[in-house]
Amino acid sequence: MFGDLMGKMKEAKAEVERVKQRLDTITVQGDSGNGKVKVVATGNKKIVDVKIADDLLTNKEELEDYLVIAINNALKSAENVHDSEMQSVAKGILPGMPGLF
């Protein structure tokens, strides 16, 4: 039984690494609600692109506010994708052990 568990753990670790690599190829977008700031993140929660409307370049405070909103929206979407992918790994490889990932 212990050997079988160790085998499953190695399999789970390898699958988690495959999922992390795949998450690097998945992108999500968050915006400021009005489209003036758009942020793209990977499924691994890394920001990879930021687009800012030209009219915000003269208003630092407004730009900062919109950046925070867009970044938080992008990271929330990335976290949802990340969690979903990791949960599918856990369910597929280690059923009966919820919350492992």
C-alpha positions in Angstrom: 0.0 0.0 0.0 2.8 2.4 0.9 4.5 1.8 -2.4 1.3 2.4 -4.3 0.9 5.7 -2.5 4.4 6.7 -3.3 3.8 5.9 -6.9 0.7 8.0 -6.9 2.5 10.9 -5.3 5.2 10.8 -8.0 2.5 10.7 -10.6 0.7 13.6 -9.0 3.9 15.6 -8.9 4.6 15.0 -12.5 1.1 15.9 -13.5 1.2 19.1 -11.4 4.4 20.1 -13.3 2.6 19.4 -16.7 -0.3 21.6 -15.5 2.0 24.4 -14.5 3.6 24.3 -17.9 0.2 24.4 -19.6 -0.9 27.3 -17.3 2.0 29.3 -18.7 0.3 29.1 -22.1 -3.2 30.1 -20.9 -3.9 33.8 -20.8 -6.7 35.7 -19.2 -7.5 39.4 -19.3 -8.7 41.9 -16.7 -9.8 45.4 -17.4 -10.6 48.5 -15.5 -14.3 48.2 -16.2 -14.3 51.0 -18.8 -11.7 49.4 -21.1 -9.1 52.1 -20.5 -6.7 49.7 -18.9 -6.3 46.1 -19.9 -4.0 43.6 -18.2 -3.1 40.1 -19.4 -1.9 37.4 -17.1 -1.0 33.7 -17.4 -2.8 30.9 -15.6 0.2 30.9 -13.3 -0.7 34.4 -12.2 2.1 36.3 -13.9 1.3 39.6 -15.6 2.5 39.5 -19.2 1.0 42.6 -20.8 -0.6 46.0 -20.0 -2.4 48.3 -22.3 -3.3 51.8 -21.3 -5.5 54.3 -23.1 -3.6 57.4 -24.2 -6.0 59.8 -22.3 -4.9 58.3 -19.0 -1.3 59.2 -19.4 -1.9 62.7 -18.2 -3.8 61.8 -15.0 -1.5 59.8 -12.8 -4.0 59.2 -10.0 -6.8 58.0 -12.3 -4.3 55.7 -14.1 -3.1 54.2 -10.8 -6.7 53.5 -9.8 -7.5 51.8 -13.1 -4.3 49.8 -13.0 -5.2 48.4 -9.6 -8.6 47.4 -10.7 -7.4 45.8 -14.0 -4.6 43.9 -12.3 -6.8 42.6 -9.6 -9.4 41.5 -12.2 -6.7 39.7 -14.2 -5.2 38.0 -11.2 -8.7 36.9 -10.0 -9.3 35.3 -13.4 -5.9 33.7 -13.5 -6.4 32.3 -10.0 -9.8 30.8 -11.0 -8.1 29.1 -14.0 -5.2 27.9 -11.9 -7.4 26.5 -9.1 -9.6 24.7 -11.6 -6.7 23.1 -13.3 -5.0 22.0 -10.0 -8.3 20.6 -8.7 -8.7 18.5 -11.8 -5.2 17.1 -11.2 -6.1 16.3 -7.5 -9.4 14.6 -8.4 -7.9 12.6 -11.2 -4.8 11.3 -9.4 -5.6 11.3 -5.7 -9.3 10.9 -5.3 -10.5 10.9 -1.7 -7.8 13.5 -0.7 -9.6 16.8 -1.1 -7.8 20.1 -0.6 -4.4 18.6 -1.3 -3.7 21.3 -3.9 
